[in-house]
Amino acid sequence: MKTVSALKQDLEFNGGLAALIGVLKNIAVAQYHSMESRAKSFEKLKDAIYSFLEIIDPRQVAHPFLNPQNEVQMVVAITSDSGLLGGLNREVIDTALAELAKIPGRLVVIGERGKMYARETKASCVAFAGIKEDEIPALAMQLRDYTLGKFIEESIGHLKVVYPRSISFTVQRVETVTFLPFRLEARQLDEPPPLLSEVILESRPADVIEYCVYLWIEQKLAEIFAFSKLAEYAARFSHLERSAQRLKEMDQKLKMQYFRVRHEIIDRNMRELFATRQIYAS
């Protein structure tokens, strides 16, 4: 059993660690709310693209973005380089590998920790640097150019992105989004394109679709990167909260041990003192 001094040192250490965890939790909360105020959804852009493409009949356009040439897929896994995330990064990689187990293809990983997890499973991958808040637009453009370039060059049929999303401040979920083939609204397949005879297209319909998809994917990737950062901060807070609770439980046990040992010492000293008095009294 530990001595009183050792237990006291452990209690002091736990107190300092609890204070540090409290500071880290506050930082995670501040980062979450800051990112939440700046994260943007680009649904309006998607609606605008759909509206613009209403003048084109997708059934008459031969483009790999609309009609996959094969079942080979590329899966992009979005992970974080930050620590204290629990198993969130590993869950993202496991989900991405599960997708590739269904249909073979290429794995692209964002983040060094994700690359490390992927290599632990002996999976080959192409890795990009982790997400930094001030570099989200540049990374989205870089990833778009790489994935779509490989998509056309290698005749890949499907493009999916696996990423963590914060459902709430305490709940995170790994989601899979299919980027390509690009699916237009159902009504475009059921109804003829409106006003097609009144529209003059200076570019080929396939080129128009390709440009619109390039534009949408870049903005969608930027949106996903922002949501991934939100999930990162929320997951870090949740992990720290669980650590704080475990530390509190350990602290309670240490306090009980400390007081028990201290009472045993006091009791032993009292018995020794009483025995000594009895000896001198006799």
C-alpha positions as CSV (number, residue, x, y, z in Angstrom):
1,M,0.0,0.0,0.0
2,K,1.2,3.5,-0.8
3,T,2.4,5.8,1.9
4,V,0.5,9.0,2.9
5,S,3.0,11.2,1.2
6,A,2.8,9.2,-2.0
7,L,-1.0,9.3,-2.0
8,K,-0.9,13.1,-1.3
9,Q,1.4,13.6,-4.3
10,D,-1.0,11.6,-6.5
11,L,-3.9,13.7,-5.3
12,E,-2.0,16.9,-6.1
13,F,-1.0,15.5,-9.5
14,N,-4.6,14.6,-10.3
15,G,-5.7,18.1,-9.2
16,G,-3.3,19.7,-11.7
17,L,-4.3,17.3,-14.4
18,A,-8.0,18.0,-13.8
19,A,-7.3,21.7,-14.2
20,L,-5.4,21.1,-17.5
21,I,-8.3,19.0,-18.8
22,G,-10.7,21.8,-17.9
23,V,-8.6,24.3,-19.9
24,L,-8.5,22.0,-22.9
25,K,-12.2,21.5,-22.7
26,N,-12.8,25.2,-22.8
27,I,-10.5,25.6,-25.8
28,A,-12.4,22.8,-27.6
29,V,-15.7,24.6,-26.9
30,A,-14.4,27.9,-28.1
31,Q,-12.9,26.4,-31.3
32,Y,-16.2,24.6,-32.0
33,H,-18.3,27.7,-31.7
34,S,-15.8,29.7,-33.7
35,M,-15.9,27.1,-36.5
36,E,-19.6,26.7,-36.3
37,S,-20.1,30.5,-37.0
38,R,-17.9,30.2,-40.1
39,A,-18.9,26.8,-41.5
40,K,-21.1,27.3,-44.6
41,S,-23.5,25.0,-46.5
42,F,-23.6,25.3,-50.3
43,E,-27.0,23.9,-50.9
44,K,-28.0,27.1,-52.7
45,L,-25.1,26.5,-55.2
46,K,-26.3,22.9,-55.8
47,D,-29.9,24.1,-56.4
48,A,-28.5,26.8,-58.8
49,I,-26.5,24.1,-60.7
50,Y,-29.6,21.8,-60.9
51,S,-31.6,24.7,-62.2
52,F,-29.0,25.6,-64.8
53,L,-28.7,22.0,-66.0
54,E,-32.4,21.8,-66.6
55,I,-31.8,23.0,-70.2
56,I,-29.7,19.9,-70.8
57,D,-31.0,16.4,-71.3
58,P,-28.6,14.1,-69.4
59,R,-29.7,11.1,-71.4
60,Q,-28.1,12.6,-74.5
61,V,-24.8,13.5,-72.8
62,A,-21.9,11.0,-72.7
63,H,-19.7,12.0,-69.9
64,P,-18.1,9.9,-67.1
65,F,-19.3,12.4,-64.5
66,L,-22.9,11.3,-65.4
67,N,-22.5,7.8,-66.8
68,P,-19.8,5.6,-65.1
69,Q,-17.8,3.5,-67.4
70,N,-17.0,0.8,-64.8
71,E,-17.5,-0.1,-61.2
72,V,-14.0,0.9,-60.0
73,Q,-14.3,3.6,-57.2
74,M,-12.2,6.1,-55.4
75,V,-12.9,6.6,-51.7
76,V,-11.6,9.7,-49.9
77,A,-11.3,9.4,-46.1
78,I,-11.2,12.7,-44.2
79,T,-9.2,12.3,-40.9
80,S,-7.7,14.8,-38.4
81,D,-4.1,15.2,-37.4
82,S,-5.1,16.4,-33.9
83,G,-5.0,14.2,-30.8
84,L,-7.6,13.4,-28.2
85,L,-10.2,12.2,-30.7
86,G,-10.8,8.8,-29.3
87,G,-11.5,6.3,-32.2
88,L,-13.0,8.8,-34.6
89,N,-10.1,8.6,-37.1
90,R,-10.0,4.9,-37.0
91,E,-13.8,4.7,-37.6
92,V,-13.4,6.9,-40.7
93,I,-10.7,4.6,-42.1
94,D,-12.6,1.4,-41.2
95,T,-15.7,2.8,-43.0
96,A,-13.6,3.7,-46.1
97,L,-12.0,0.3,-46.2
98,A,-15.4,-1.3,-45.8
99,E,-16.6,0.6,-48.9
100,L,-13.5,-0.6,-50.9
101,A,-14.2,-4.2,-49.7
102,K,-17.5,-4.0,-51.5
103,I,-16.1,-2.5,-54.8
104,P,-12.3,-2.4,-55.3
105,G,-10.7,0.9,-56.0
106,R,-8.3,3.6,-54.8
107,L,-8.0,5.0,-51.3
108,V,-7.2,8.7,-50.7
109,V,-6.6,9.8,-47.1
110,I,-6.6,13.3,-45.7
111,G,-4.4,13.6,-42.6
112,E,-1.2,11.9,-41.3
113,R,-3.0,10.0,-38.6
114,G,-5.4,8.5,-41.1
115,K,-2.5,7.5,-43.3
116,M,-0.9,5.8,-40.3
117,Y,-4.1,3.8,-39.5
118,A,-4.5,2.8,-43.2
119,R,-0.9,1.5,-43.4
120,E,-1.5,-0.4,-40.2
121,T,-4.1,-2.4,-42.1
122,K,-1.7,-2.9,-45.0
123,A,-3.9,-0.7,-47.3
124,S,-2.2,1.3,-49.9
125,C,-3.3,4.9,-50.2
126,V,-2.5,8.4,-51.5
127,A,-2.2,10.8,-48.6
128,F,-2.7,14.6,-48.3
129,A,-1.9,16.9,-45.4
130,G,-4.4,17.4,-42.7
131,I,-7.1,20.1,-42.7
132,K,-6.1,23.5,-41.4
133,E,-8.8,26.1,-41.0
134,D,-7.1,28.9,-43.0
135,E,-6.2,26.5,-45.8
136,I,-9.6,24.8,-46.4
137,P,-10.3,26.5,-49.8
138,A,-6.8,25.7,-51.1
139,L,-7.0,22.1,-49.9
140,A,-10.5,21.7,-51.4
141,M,-9.2,22.9,-54.8
142,Q,-6.1,20.7,-54.6
143,L,-8.2,17.6,-53.7
144,R,-10.7,18.3,-56.4
145,D,-8.1,18.6,-59.1
146,Y,-6.4,15.4,-58.0
147,T,-9.5,13.3,-57.7
148,L,-11.3,14.4,-60.8
149,G,-8.0,14.2,-62.8
150,K,-7.5,10.6,-61.7
151,F,-11.2,10.0,-62.2
152,I,-11.0,10.8,-65.9
153,E,-7.4,9.6,-66.5
154,E,-8.0,6.1,-65.0
155,S,-11.7,5.8,-66.0
156,I,-12.9,5.5,-62.5
157,G,-16.6,4.9,-62.1
158,H,-17.5,6.2,-58.6
159,L,-16.2,8.8,-56.2
160,K,-17.1,8.7,-52.5
161,V,-16.1,10.8,-49.5
162,V,-16.1,9.4,-46.0
163,Y,-15.9,12.0,-43.2
164,P,-16.9,12.6,-39.6
165,R,-19.9,14.9,-39.0
166,S,-21.0,16.5,-35.8
167,I,-24.7,15.7,-35.3
168,S,-24.6,17.7,-32.1
169,F,-21.9,18.9,-29.7
170,T,-21.8,15.5,-28.0
171,V,-22.7,13.2,-30.9
172,Q,-20.5,12.5,-34.0
173,R,-21.2,10.2,-36.9
174,V,-19.2,9.0,-39.8
175,E,-21.0,9.6,-43.1
176,T,-20.4,8.5,-46.7
177,V,-21.3,10.9,-49.5
178,T,-21.4,9.8,-53.2
179,F,-19.9,12.6,-55.4
180,L,-19.8,10.8,-58.7
181,P,-21.6,9.8,-60.8
182,F,-23.4,13.1,-60.5
183,R,-27.1,12.6,-60.1
184,L,-29.4,15.2,-61.5
185,E,-32.9,15.8,-60.3
186,A,-35.4,13.0,-61.0
187,R,-37.7,15.3,-62.9
188,Q,-35.0,15.8,-65.5
189,L,-35.3,12.2,-66.5
190,D,-39.1,12.2,-66.6
191,E,-39.7,15.5,-68.4
192,P,-38.2,17.0,-71.5
193,P,-35.8,19.9,-70.9
194,P,-37.8,23.1,-70.9
195,L,-37.2,25.9,-73.4
196,L,-34.3,23.9,-75.1
197,S,-35.2,25.4,-78.5
198,E,-34.8,28.9,-77.1
199,V,-31.3,28.3,-75.7
200,I,-28.1,28.7,-77.6
201,L,-25.2,26.7,-76.1
202,E,-21.8,28.0,-77.1
203,S,-20.1,25.1,-75.4
204,R,-20.8,21.4,-75.7
205,P,-23.3,20.1,-73.2
206,A,-20.7,17.7,-71.8
207,D,-18.3,20.7,-71.2
208,V,-21.1,22.6,-69.4
209,I,-21.8,19.7,-67.1
210,E,-18.1,19.1,-66.5
211,Y,-17.6,22.7,-65.4
212,C,-20.6,22.7,-63.2
213,V,-19.5,19.5,-61.5
214,Y,-16.0,20.9,-61.0
215,L,-17.5,24.0,-59.4
216,W,-19.9,22.0,-57.1
217,I,-17.3,19.5,-56.0
218,E,-14.9,22.2,-54.9
219,Q,-17.5,23.9,-52.8
220,K,-18.8,20.6,-51.4
221,L,-15.3,19.5,-50.3
222,A,-14.8,22.9,-48.6
223,E,-18.1,22.3,-46.8
224,I,-17.2,18.8,-45.7
225,F,-13.8,20.0,-44.5
226,A,-15.5,22.6,-42.3
227,F,-17.9,20.0,-40.9
228,S,-15.0,17.6,-40.2
229,K,-13.3,20.3,-38.1
230,L,-16.5,20.8,-36.2
231,A,-16.6,17.0,-35.5
232,E,-13.0,17.1,-34.5
233,Y,-13.6,19.8,-31.8
234,A,-16.7,18.1,-30.6
235,A,-15.0,14.7,-30.4
236,R,-12.1,16.2,-28.5
237,F,-14.5,17.7,-26.0
238,S,-16.3,14.4,-25.5
239,H,-13.0,12.6,-25.1
240,L,-11.8,15.1,-22.5
241,E,-15.1,15.0,-20.7
242,R,-14.9,11.2,-20.4
243,S,-11.3,11.5,-19.2
244,A,-12.4,14.1,-16.6
245,Q,-15.0,11.7,-15.3
246,R,-12.6,8.8,-15.1
247,L,-10.1,11.1,-13.3
248,K,-12.8,12.2,-10.9
249,E,-13.5,8.5,-10.1
250,M,-9.8,7.8,-9.6
251,D,-9.5,10.9,-7.4
252,Q,-12.4,9.6,-5.2
253,K,-10.6,6.3,-4.7
254,L,-7.3,8.0,-4.0
255,K,-9.0,10.1,-1.3
256,M,-10.5,7.1,0.3
257,Q,-7.1,5.4,0.3
258,Y,-5.5,8.5,1.7
259,F,-7.9,8.9,4.6
260,R,-7.9,5.2,5.3
261,V,-4.1,5.1,5.5
262,R,-4.0,8.4,7.5
263,H,-6.6,7.1,10.0
264,E,-4.6,3.8,10.3
265,I,-1.5,5.8,11.1
266,I,-3.3,7.9,13.7
267,D,-4.9,4.8,15.2
268,R,-1.5,3.1,15.4
269,N,0.1,6.1,17.0
270,M,-2.7,6.3,19.5
271,R,-2.3,2.7,20.4
272,E,1.5,3.0,20.7
273,L,1.1,6.1,22.9
274,F,-1.5,4.3,25.1
275,A,0.8,1.3,25.4
276,T,3.7,3.5,26.3
277,R,1.7,5.2,29.1
278,Q,0.6,1.9,30.4
279,I,4.3,0.7,30.6
280,Y,5.4,3.8,32.5
281,A,2.3,3.7,34.8
282,S,3.2,0.2,35.8
